[in-house]
Amino acid sequence: MATSAQSNTMNGAEAMVRMLEAHGVRHIFGLCGDTTLPLYDALYRLDHDIEHILTRDERCAAYMADGYARVTGKVGVCEGPSGGGATYILPGLVEANESSIPVLAITSDVGTRSRGHYPLTELDQEGLMRPLTKWNAVINHSDAVPDMVRTAFRKMTTGRPGAAHLGFPIDVQRGPADPDQIWADQAHGAFPAYPFGPDPAQIEAAVEAILSARFPVIVAGGGTVIARGETALRSFVEALDIAVATTISGQGTIAESHPNCVGVVGSNGGVPATRELVNKADLVIFIGCRAGSVTTELWRVPKKGTRIVHIDSDPEVMASSYKTEVAVVSDARLALEALNAALTTRNGSVPGFGGAAAVAKAKDRKWSEFQQLAASAERPIKPERTIADLRRVLDDDAILVGDPGTPCPYISAFYEVRTSGRTLFSNRAHGALGYSLSAAMGVQVGLPGKKVVALMGDGSFGFTCGELETVVRKSMPITFIVFSNSVYGWIKAGQRSGFEERYFSVDFSRTDHAAVAAAFGVKSWKVEDPEQLQGVLKEAVAHDGPTLVDVISQPLHEAKAPVSEWIA
């Protein structure tokens, strides 16, 4: 952006556009509203490099920004109108914030002088957003726009990344702003910005603790991927021949085909073989994860009393659930690089822990049990069959986005990620249904050359299927897969396991999802015969436009899902 070409007059809306552009923003996801008209007019009139993608729902706009940020490493930006628009955008913001993903939501607002006089859509936006974001503010003066935007980007991308919100009153959009204040720190357009390294004393203590163990195990979380620590992690793992498991968000920290990687552990996606590997450890190294309820199966795996080394950029997670022997507060990549450097000073005295051999035994057991189910020709189609057939037809660099219902445990446990980096993810912070359809659209916008697949249950489909119009309008070649079983399956499985099969208000009528998608203009199939599934998936993935495959699936409460705790 060449600021020298700007005129010496500018309003607040124009300043917002220029500030976003200065921070490297090239895509905005959002929905129009009357209080947003000055901003839209500025986007229309100004010469800039930003594409605005009109969505059909503010929640979906936030999910798109989230997916976009996860795969590009850049800040995702969404916008919406005042009142209901601000409330609708909330689910995406809180998910991004708790997942350490920087998403900026800009919501327009009523004029500052009309506050307290009951204008339509008046709302305390700052109070509403305060507990859900890392930072938020309502811009009350047009000349404050540049500084507020800089602050939002700085807050989102430094330290532990998170979401931010800016309220943008309509009169502030129209008021004067100073063109000379249009500048940005380019580092704040991506994350993590200005990562900080570890205390050398803590690195030395961590090395001493790890080398003193009999059989240590790494549990790598999403913070490792965010920090781009994959190469450093692999070097560390191979130097020590140490076993490594991942959280769901940590998939991609190391290829699951690596001989030392056992895959996902925890109550969602973990299996008995992976659980036993963690229980075998006399020391567990948490890297870039919070050791939350799902990862640790309600803090039972690893057992309390296991020696813990914890590496994370957020000091608040340290010793929050486990007595921690060594805490290393640091960006995960920088901590791993420091650990690797410390190992090189040991002059060949570094032991091998036999991680690959232990992992091989666990994997053999895990995959043999899976293959028995994946080969089934029973109807309804078993979820394992769908995952196995999908893995056969997709290239290793395809990107999968899974909703937290039926798809999540299956793709986490059994869709083998064969590359490092972010190629598979789900919304694990709050687990709201309807995420994957929209987040996959953000992925497609951010990485237009990649094949993107979204997996969801039919409950999730009902939340956000209106965005199929956006998919068709923008010609996004995404493949959507619906596990169709006419039930909120996770809840029904919880009623079976914890409430003696007292099923209440969880079943609904079957929808012809293929017909619904076709009405939007999406090429669609419905599959009931498992013998036809792989061929249909292959055709859907190869099609050059949006596609949907409606798979008549075995419901979760009848399946052998890799879930140990339905109420986590």
Buried (B, 14 or more C-beta within 10 A) or exposed (E): BEEEEBEEEBBBBBBBBBBBBBBBBBBBBBBBBEBBBBBBBBBEEBEBEBEBBBBBBBBBBBBBBBBBBBBBBBBBBBBBBBBEBBBBBBBBBBBBBBBBBBBBBBBBBBBBEBBEEEBEBBBEBBEBBEEBBBBBBBBBBBBBBBEBBBBBBBBBBBBBBBBBBBBBBBBBBBBEBBBEBBEBBEBBBBBBBEBEBBBEEBBBBBBEBBBEBEBBBBBBBBBBBBBBBBBBBBBBBBBBBBBBBBBBBBBBBBBBEBBBBBBBBBBBBBBEBBBBBBBBBEBBBBBBBBBBBBBBBBBBBBEEEBBBBBBBBBEEBBBEBBEBBBBBBBBBBBBBBBBBEBBEEEEEEBBEBEBBEBBEEBBEBBBEBBEEBBEBEEEBBBBBBBBBBBBEBBEEEBBBBBBBBBBBBBBBBBBBBBBBBBBBBBBBBEBBBBBBBBBBBBBBBBBEEBBBBBBBBBBBBBBBBBBBBBBBBBEBBBBBBBBBBBBBBBBBBBBBBEEEEEEEEBEEEEBEBBEBBBEBBBBBBBBBEBEEBBEBBBBBBEEEEBBBBBBBBBBBBBBBBBBBBBBB
